[in-house]
């Protein structure tokens, strides 16, 4: 996998871009702090600046790479079909993941199951990491036995 500016680790990204994004984040936080004085501690504001800086930086890199960006709230509630579509699995398979506890399920709405988007995305990241690790292991084994793959 080649490293493009949008996929580089944070420590290899442009310090100039990071500085500009942090300046923008601090300006936004300043306005929020003035509008709601005394509502947030300095630690919370610092954490918010760091988080917002990362969001602005990542968004900028993706846009510069010609990608489209969409903001999705992690706390959104999803139906089982929406979650299955996000994971590219069948709805019955997703229900099995819910029943086995691999993905936590929210309280039902009537008879309908609901899932937190953040939980589905966390599962997806973990699944993709396991898949990537397995593929690397298979490639290493293939190289070791000179199978030509």
Number of C-alpha atoms within 10 A of each C-alpha: 4 6 8 10 16 18 14 13 10 14 7 9 15 12 11 9 14 17 13 14 23 21 14 17 21 19 13 13 17 14 11 14 16 10 10 10 10 9 12 13 11 11 9 11 17 14 12 16 22 15 14 19 21 17 16 17 23 19 19 17 19 15 12 12 12 9 12 9 11 7 7 9 9 12 11 10 16 18 15 22 17 15 23 18 13 14 16 11 12 13 17 12 12 21 18 12 15 18 12 10 10 13 20 16 18 14 11 10 8 6 7 9 16 20 22 19 20 16 19 22 16 12 17 16 12 12 13 12 12 12 12 12 12 12 12 12 12 13 15 13 13 13 12 10 9 9 9 8 9
